[in-house]
Amino acid sequence: MSRTSRRVLYVGGTGTISAACVVASLGRGDEVHVLNRGASTLRPPPPGVHQHHADIRGDDVGQALAGLHFDAVVDFLCYTAADAQRAESIFAERTDQYIFISSATVYRKPVARFPTTESTALRNPLLAYARGKLGAEQALMVAFREREFPVTVVRPSHTYDDARPPFPGDWTVVDRILRGSEVVVSGDGTSPWTITHADDFAVGLIGLIGLTASIGEAFHITSDEVLTWDAIHGILAAAADVAPRLLHLSADLIATAAPDWRWSELIRGDLSHSSIFDTTKIRSFVPAFRPQVTWEEGARRILQWRAAHPDRSGPDPTTDSILDRLVEGYHKSLTVLRQLAP
């Protein structure tokens, strides 16, 4: 390893965000290790990555990492205070820095002021995922203050890559846009929202690795490109040379009419709230962080990936049927209201 390279362990390493970080870290010359339960066929680790197979919540982690010490551990699989406490027990003697991947969903909802900074109040009672991540953050910061556990907190917002579109419903929404079916959009479609390509996020993340000044600090890593939800759908449709058919429904209505949809809680607790972030802090710590992938380019890349992987980018039948149900329910209700009108 060169003087600037690090021995880095990614807990996870094959997800939307973590896979891009693995590639960027490897490209910088790091000795990259990945810990997870098994290989991913969608985003397998590239050649040169050291793979360790174990369940982070199981009893075989110590054996999988025996004899290894890391300059940094980047944990994408810590979701609760209990997970955080277990991570401290595993990594306190195994790493010089522990980077916890939290979430920007922990910031206060409803939003009280813009833009969101790292000092914005942390409170989101609407979303269980956010409550879990916040509990993990709090446990880790106690460990930092009381036991000098070397934690850096990173809060991604809505991050996508070529293989995962940034829509509630993923590829199903893309498919519906392309075939001319109506797509459900939360609210009136005009709330501002920030999406970030994983390749850009990775630049900020690896810039924090080994940065002593970042220990005990929290950072969100997001793009500065802010678009409305209508624009996000419209730009992808334009890239495909089609016209989107958007149906605007309130988040509460979606949650009430589709409680069985896994996206309903996330829409109500996060995606329906405006999202604008101040990126001054990450840029000051990592000057190389300058997001390059606009959504216009990202949309083109997503469509190209879809064309190259038709077997991995089709609609999910369950999601498709739920969206059909929302659309049909809305139009039936509208018909009844028109009949009742004087």
C-alpha positions as CSV (number, residue, x, y, z in Angstrom):
1,M,0.0,0.0,0.0
2,S,1.1,3.6,-0.7
3,R,1.3,6.2,2.0
4,T,-2.1,7.6,0.9
5,S,-3.8,4.2,0.7
6,R,-5.7,2.7,3.6
7,R,-6.8,-0.8,4.7
8,V,-10.6,-0.3,4.7
9,L,-13.4,-2.7,5.6
10,Y,-16.8,-2.2,4.1
11,V,-19.6,-3.9,6.1
12,G,-22.0,-4.5,3.3
13,G,-20.2,-3.4,0.2
14,T,-22.7,-4.6,-2.5
15,G,-25.6,-2.1,-2.1
16,T,-26.6,1.0,-4.1
17,I,-24.2,3.3,-2.2
18,S,-21.7,0.9,-0.8
19,A,-20.7,-0.8,-4.1
20,A,-19.7,2.6,-5.5
21,C,-17.7,3.4,-2.4
22,V,-15.8,0.0,-2.8
23,V,-15.0,0.8,-6.4
24,A,-13.8,4.4,-5.6
25,S,-11.7,3.2,-2.6
26,L,-10.1,0.4,-4.7
27,G,-9.4,3.0,-7.5
28,R,-7.6,5.2,-5.0
29,G,-5.3,2.3,-4.1
30,D,-6.8,1.2,-0.8
31,E,-6.6,-2.3,0.4
32,V,-10.3,-3.0,0.3
33,H,-12.1,-5.6,2.4
34,V,-15.8,-6.4,2.3
35,L,-17.8,-8.2,5.0
36,N,-21.2,-9.6,4.2
37,R,-23.2,-12.9,4.2
38,G,-22.5,-13.7,0.6
39,A,-21.8,-12.6,-2.9
40,S,-24.1,-10.3,-4.8
41,T,-25.0,-11.0,-8.4
42,L,-26.2,-7.4,-9.0
43,R,-23.1,-5.6,-7.8
44,P,-20.4,-8.1,-7.0
45,P,-17.1,-6.8,-5.6
46,P,-14.6,-6.1,-8.3
47,P,-11.3,-8.1,-8.6
48,G,-8.8,-7.2,-5.9
49,V,-11.3,-6.9,-3.1
50,H,-10.8,-9.2,-0.1
51,Q,-14.1,-10.8,0.7
52,H,-15.1,-12.1,4.2
53,H,-18.3,-13.9,4.6
54,A,-20.1,-13.6,8.0
55,D,-23.3,-12.2,9.4
56,I,-22.5,-9.0,11.2
57,R,-25.1,-9.9,13.8
58,G,-23.8,-13.5,14.1
59,D,-21.1,-15.3,16.1
60,D,-18.7,-15.8,13.2
61,V,-17.6,-12.2,12.7
62,G,-14.5,-12.5,15.0
63,Q,-13.3,-15.6,13.2
64,A,-13.9,-14.0,9.8
65,L,-11.8,-10.9,10.7
66,A,-9.2,-12.7,12.9
67,G,-5.8,-11.0,12.9
68,L,-7.0,-8.0,10.9
69,H,-6.8,-4.3,11.9
70,F,-8.2,-1.6,9.7
71,D,-7.5,2.1,9.2
72,A,-11.2,2.5,8.7
73,V,-14.4,0.4,8.9
74,V,-17.4,1.7,6.9
75,D,-20.6,0.2,8.2
76,F,-23.7,0.2,6.0
77,L,-25.5,-2.5,8.0
78,C,-26.0,-0.7,11.3
79,Y,-29.7,0.3,11.8
80,T,-30.4,0.5,15.5
81,A,-28.9,1.4,18.9
82,A,-28.4,-2.3,19.6
83,D,-26.6,-2.7,16.3
84,A,-24.4,0.3,17.2
85,Q,-23.5,-1.2,20.6
86,R,-22.6,-4.5,18.9
87,A,-20.5,-2.7,16.3
88,E,-18.5,-0.9,19.1
89,S,-17.8,-4.3,20.7
90,I,-16.6,-5.8,17.5
91,F,-14.5,-2.9,16.1
92,A,-13.2,-0.9,19.1
93,E,-9.9,-2.8,19.0
94,R,-10.0,-3.5,15.2
95,T,-10.1,0.0,13.6
96,D,-8.7,3.5,13.9
97,Q,-11.9,5.0,12.5
98,Y,-15.5,3.7,12.3
99,I,-17.7,5.4,9.7
100,F,-21.3,4.9,10.5
101,I,-23.7,5.3,7.5
102,S,-26.7,6.9,9.0
103,S,-29.4,8.7,7.0
104,A,-30.6,12.2,6.3
105,T,-34.1,10.9,7.2
106,V,-33.1,11.6,10.8
107,Y,-33.4,15.4,10.3
108,R,-36.6,17.0,11.7
109,K,-39.8,16.3,10.0
110,P,-41.8,18.3,9.2
111,V,-39.0,20.6,7.9
112,A,-38.8,23.8,9.9
113,R,-36.2,25.7,7.8
114,F,-34.0,25.5,4.8
115,P,-31.4,24.6,3.9
116,T,-30.7,21.6,6.1
117,T,-27.3,21.7,7.8
118,E,-25.6,19.2,10.0
119,S,-26.8,21.2,13.0
120,T,-30.5,20.9,12.0
121,A,-32.5,19.3,14.8
122,L,-32.7,15.5,14.6
123,R,-36.2,14.2,15.0
124,N,-38.4,12.2,12.7
125,P,-41.3,10.5,14.5
126,L,-42.9,9.6,11.2
127,L,-40.5,6.9,10.1
128,A,-39.3,3.8,12.0
129,Y,-36.1,3.6,9.9
130,A,-35.2,7.2,10.8
131,R,-35.8,6.5,14.5
132,G,-33.6,3.4,14.4
133,K,-30.8,5.3,12.6
134,L,-31.0,8.2,15.1
135,G,-30.8,5.7,18.0
136,A,-27.7,4.2,16.5
137,E,-26.2,7.7,16.1
138,Q,-26.9,8.6,19.7
139,A,-25.4,5.4,21.0
140,L,-22.2,5.9,18.9
141,M,-21.8,9.5,20.0
142,V,-22.0,8.4,23.6
143,A,-19.3,5.8,22.8
144,F,-17.2,8.6,21.3
145,R,-17.6,10.9,24.2
146,E,-17.2,8.4,27.0
147,R,-14.9,5.8,25.5
148,E,-13.2,7.6,22.6
149,F,-14.7,5.2,20.1
150,P,-13.5,6.8,16.8
151,V,-16.8,7.4,15.0
152,T,-17.6,9.6,12.0
153,V,-21.3,9.9,11.1
154,V,-22.3,10.1,7.5
155,R,-25.9,10.9,6.5
156,P,-26.8,10.1,2.8
157,S,-30.0,11.4,1.5
158,H,-31.8,10.0,-1.6
159,T,-28.9,8.2,-3.4
160,Y,-29.3,6.2,-6.6
161,D,-27.1,4.4,-9.1
162,D,-27.5,3.1,-12.7
163,A,-29.1,-0.1,-11.4
164,R,-31.5,1.5,-9.0
165,P,-33.7,4.5,-10.1
166,P,-34.6,7.1,-7.5
167,F,-38.4,6.5,-7.6
168,P,-40.7,5.1,-4.9
169,G,-41.3,1.9,-6.8
170,D,-37.9,1.6,-8.5
171,W,-38.0,0.0,-11.9
172,T,-41.8,-0.3,-11.8
173,V,-42.1,3.4,-12.1
174,V,-39.7,3.6,-15.0
175,D,-41.6,0.9,-16.8
176,R,-44.9,2.7,-16.2
177,I,-43.5,5.9,-17.6
178,L,-42.2,4.2,-20.7
179,R,-45.4,2.3,-21.4
180,G,-47.7,5.3,-20.8
181,S,-49.3,4.2,-17.5
182,E,-50.1,6.7,-14.8
183,V,-47.5,7.2,-12.1
184,V,-48.4,8.2,-8.6
185,V,-46.5,11.3,-7.3
186,S,-46.8,12.4,-3.7
187,G,-48.3,15.8,-3.1
188,D,-48.7,18.3,-6.0
189,G,-45.3,17.4,-7.5
190,T,-43.7,20.8,-6.9
191,S,-41.9,20.1,-3.6
192,P,-38.1,20.4,-4.0
193,W,-36.0,17.3,-3.7
194,T,-32.3,16.4,-3.8
195,I,-31.1,13.2,-5.4
196,T,-27.4,12.1,-5.6
197,H,-25.7,9.6,-7.8
198,A,-23.7,7.0,-5.8
199,D,-20.5,7.8,-7.8
200,D,-20.6,11.3,-6.4
201,F,-21.4,10.2,-2.9
202,A,-18.4,7.9,-3.0
203,V,-16.0,10.8,-3.6
204,G,-17.2,12.5,-0.3
205,L,-17.1,9.2,1.6
206,I,-13.6,8.1,0.7
207,G,-12.4,11.6,1.3
208,L,-13.3,11.2,5.0
209,I,-11.5,7.9,5.4
210,G,-8.4,8.5,7.5
211,L,-9.3,12.1,8.1
212,T,-8.7,12.5,11.9
213,A,-10.5,15.8,12.0
214,S,-13.7,14.0,10.9
215,I,-13.9,11.8,14.0
216,G,-16.7,12.9,16.3
217,E,-18.3,14.9,13.4
218,A,-21.4,14.3,11.3
219,F,-21.7,15.0,7.6
220,H,-24.5,14.7,5.0
221,I,-23.2,14.0,1.5
222,T,-25.6,15.1,-1.2
223,S,-25.7,16.8,-4.5
224,D,-26.6,20.5,-4.8
225,E,-29.0,19.8,-7.7
226,V,-32.5,20.4,-6.4
227,L,-35.5,19.4,-8.6
228,T,-39.2,19.0,-8.1
229,W,-40.7,15.5,-8.1
230,D,-42.5,16.4,-11.4
231,A,-39.2,17.4,-12.9
232,I,-37.5,14.2,-11.7
233,H,-40.2,12.2,-13.5
234,G,-40.3,14.5,-16.5
235,I,-36.5,14.4,-17.1
236,L,-36.4,10.6,-17.2
237,A,-39.5,10.7,-19.5
238,A,-37.8,13.2,-21.8
239,A,-34.6,11.0,-22.0
240,A,-36.9,8.2,-23.2
241,D,-38.8,10.6,-25.6
242,V,-42.1,10.0,-23.9
243,A,-44.6,12.1,-22.1
244,P,-45.2,11.2,-18.4
245,R,-48.7,10.7,-17.0
246,L,-48.5,11.9,-13.4
247,L,-51.2,11.4,-10.8
248,H,-50.8,13.6,-7.7
249,L,-52.0,12.1,-4.4
250,S,-51.3,13.2,-0.9
251,A,-48.9,11.2,1.2
252,D,-51.6,10.5,3.8
253,L,-54.0,9.2,1.1
254,I,-51.3,6.9,-0.3
255,A,-50.6,5.6,3.2
256,T,-54.3,5.0,3.9
257,A,-55.1,3.4,0.6
258,A,-51.9,1.3,0.3
259,P,-50.8,0.4,3.8
260,D,-49.4,-2.9,2.3
261,W,-47.0,-1.0,0.1
262,R,-43.5,-0.9,1.6
263,W,-42.9,2.6,0.2
264,S,-46.0,4.2,1.9
265,E,-44.2,4.9,5.2
266,L,-41.1,6.3,3.5
267,I,-43.3,8.6,1.3
268,R,-45.1,9.9,4.4
269,G,-42.0,10.1,6.6
270,D,-39.5,11.4,4.1
271,L,-40.1,11.7,0.4
272,S,-43.1,14.0,0.7
273,H,-41.1,16.6,2.6
274,S,-39.0,19.1,0.8
275,S,-35.3,18.3,0.8
276,I,-32.6,21.0,0.3
277,F,-29.1,20.5,1.9
278,D,-26.2,22.8,2.6
279,T,-23.0,21.0,1.6
280,T,-20.5,23.5,2.9
281,K,-19.2,21.2,5.6
282,I,-18.4,18.1,3.5
283,R,-16.8,20.4,0.8
284,S,-14.6,22.1,3.5
285,F,-13.4,18.7,4.8
286,V,-13.2,17.0,1.4
287,P,-12.4,19.7,-1.3
288,A,-12.5,16.9,-4.0
289,F,-16.2,16.5,-3.4
290,R,-17.8,18.3,-6.4
291,P,-20.8,16.3,-7.7
292,Q,-20.6,15.7,-11.4
293,V,-23.6,13.5,-12.3
294,T,-26.6,15.6,-13.1
295,W,-30.0,14.0,-13.1
296,E,-30.2,14.4,-16.9
297,E,-27.1,12.3,-17.2
298,G,-28.2,9.9,-14.5
299,A,-31.5,9.4,-16.2
300,R,-29.8,8.5,-19.5
301,R,-27.5,6.1,-17.6
302,I,-30.5,4.4,-16.0
303,L,-32.2,3.9,-19.3
304,Q,-28.9,2.5,-20.8
305,W,-28.6,0.1,-17.9
306,R,-32.2,-1.0,-18.4
307,A,-31.6,-1.7,-22.1
308,A,-28.5,-3.8,-21.2
309,H,-30.2,-5.7,-18.4
310,P,-33.8,-6.3,-19.3
311,D,-34.0,-9.3,-17.0
312,R,-33.1,-7.2,-14.0
313,S,-35.1,-4.0,-14.6
314,G,-38.6,-5.2,-15.2
315,P,-41.6,-4.1,-13.1
316,D,-42.4,-5.7,-9.8
317,P,-45.9,-7.3,-10.1
318,T,-46.8,-6.4,-6.5
319,T,-45.8,-2.8,-6.8
320,D,-47.5,-2.5,-10.2
321,S,-50.8,-3.9,-8.8
322,I,-50.7,-1.5,-5.9
323,L,-50.1,1.5,-8.2
324,D,-52.9,0.3,-10.4
325,R,-55.1,0.1,-7.4
326,L,-54.3,3.7,-6.4
327,V,-54.9,5.0,-9.9
328,E,-58.2,3.1,-10.3
329,G,-59.4,4.1,-6.9
330,Y,-58.7,7.8,-7.6
331,H,-60.6,7.8,-10.9
332,K,-63.5,5.9,-9.4
333,S,-63.7,8.4,-6.6
334,L,-63.5,11.3,-9.0
335,T,-66.4,9.8,-11.0
336,V,-68.5,9.5,-7.9
337,L,-67.8,13.1,-6.9
338,R,-68.7,14.4,-10.3
339,Q,-72.0,12.5,-10.2
340,L,-72.7,14.0,-6.8
341,A,-71.9,17.5,-7.9
342,P,-75.0,19.8,-8.4
